[in-house]
Amino acid sequence: MKVTIRDVVKASGLSYATVSRAIRNDPSVKEKNRVIVQDAMKDIGYVPSAAARTFVTGKTYVIAILISDLTDDYYNKIIKDVHFELLKRGYLLSVTICEEGAVTNIAFIQEDRVDGVILMVPGREEHFAKLLKEQQVPFVVVDNQSTNSGIASIQSDD
């Protein structure tokens, strides 16, 4: 049987509201209670439901990287560093390859499955930026090759 938040409440001896806030890392929870909840979760094997968290917060905790080429060591290092930074913050990274001339399925963006996008598609930033703006998805471009100053970007000084 699946372990639920109610099982954590029972195991911790704390109220449902306190357990729920502790799981969400709400700053109003006393550190002592946060530790009790974390210990109870560990003891009974509770893992919060990502679907429930998304339903409550409206966030997916997923950031997508759209990349044109996986053979570039420069981009690979960026992907690796972004991955570990996102994990520290409770986010997952989704990588989608957007090769020139190939069909790119970005339905996951249109279906609100990501909270933001990092674009690493040299020369095609404006195309993807237009799509993301239409969907109102936050995004940033790495090494923007476009002359469009209305696109948020991170530039390298090599």
Secondary structure, 3 states (H helix, E strand, C coil): CCCCHHHHHHHHCCCHHHHHHHHCCCCCCCHHHHHHHHHHHHHHCCCCCHHHHHHHHCCCCEEEEEECCCCCHHHHHHHHHHHHHHHHCCCEEEEEECCCCCCCCCHHHHCCCCCEEEEECCCCHHHHHHHHHHHCCCEEEECCCCCCCCCCEECCCC
